[in-house]
Amino acid sequence: MQESPKSVKRLVGNILVASIKQYVEIFRLCPVAHLATADQDAIPHVIPVCCVSDGNAIFSVLDQKPKTVKLTNLKRVKNILCNPKVSLVIDHYDNDWQKLWYLLVMGNASVIETGPTHSKAIDLLHIKYPQYKNMDIDNNPIIEINPTRIVSWGIP
């Protein structure tokens, strides 16, 4: 069961969180998020992703979990290249509906393959996900999401 993040109550810039520290903590505690992209015809595509945040951007690596196409041919990558607007949701379900919550991030995504931001993202992903120590992800593309709006509901 996921730990519950502390209260998300107020707007900080465009970000509805009590603090950037709390926002990062939500990403640290939650192992999976769902990334929504859309193609040029606005047809949505939603997938679970492993991700981290540094307090500014959100990062997800194109890793070696089983895939049927080359990493750069993944639907999410093609969608981001033609339509960078994305949404990402982290949520918590409980049979006690008083404990339900979600954090919805809307933003602009890009695919980065090198540079200091790429290196920082890889380091953060290695820290959060021990499984990545057994995968060669250091040179894999990263999806970077720069939030434009963040909304929460039910976070205690």
Secondary structure, DSSP 8 states (H G I E B T S, - for coil): ---------SEETTEESS-HHHHHHHHHH-S-EEEEEE-TT--EEEEEE--EE-SS-EEEE--SS--SS-GGGSHHHHHHHH--EEEEEEEE--SSGGG-EEEEEEEEEEEE-SSHHHHHHHHHHHHH-GGGGGS--TTS-EEEEEEEEEEEES--
